[in-house]
Amino acid sequence: MALQLWETLKEAIVAYTGLAPATFFTVLALLLAVYYVVSGLFGSSPDHRRRHIEEEEEMPPLRPPVQLGEITAEELRAYDGSDPEKPLLMAIKGQIYDVSQSRMFYGPGGPYALFAGKDASRALAKMSFEEKDLTGDISGLGPFEIDALQDWEYKFMTKYVKVGTVKSEGPVAEPEYTDERSGSTSRDFDAANPTGDGQSETAAVKSDETPSNVDADKE
């Protein structure tokens, strides 16, 4: 019975495909091999998907952001992702954001890992990865760089939680006010009038002498 079925199958293969049975089964085997290769590249087996889901479930949940207040740039370096017990922080224009949810980008091994734990405003504006640009100093930037920095700031404000600010370490310079009529500054005025009473000593002397002169005329 089995031999009869085999003879019938061979006749059908020859009749419908025009190929010899050996050739037909060789082509069929090649097609199956190609199918499995392609499905392996562009698809995923149920076992692979299950392992991926299990890996995601094993990842610890993100901790709620903790407000740090004002800290120094040196203190901010401790939140560069090297300590898994600490949040991953990054600052832009002096504002510190918790970027723990984007650890794949800013965490160790990520493409932007060198920005973590720093105020990288200048580097973001210039899209620079040089050590000298990993600073919050944005002086001297061009208009296109300023626009790029504003785009980054908007992204951080809308995506991440602000948790603090970077303490400014530079002294605050007192502004100078210029007299438009004489061109002298407030510093020049202070040097000319060290008493700070708003009048020169000569004017004070004249004001004291004026009443006596008037009395002399009356006499």
Summary of the structure (lengths in Angstrom):
residues: 219
radius of gyration: 39.6
end to end distance: 158.6
largest distance: 158.6
contacts: 486
relative contact order: 0.08
helix: 54%
strand: 9%
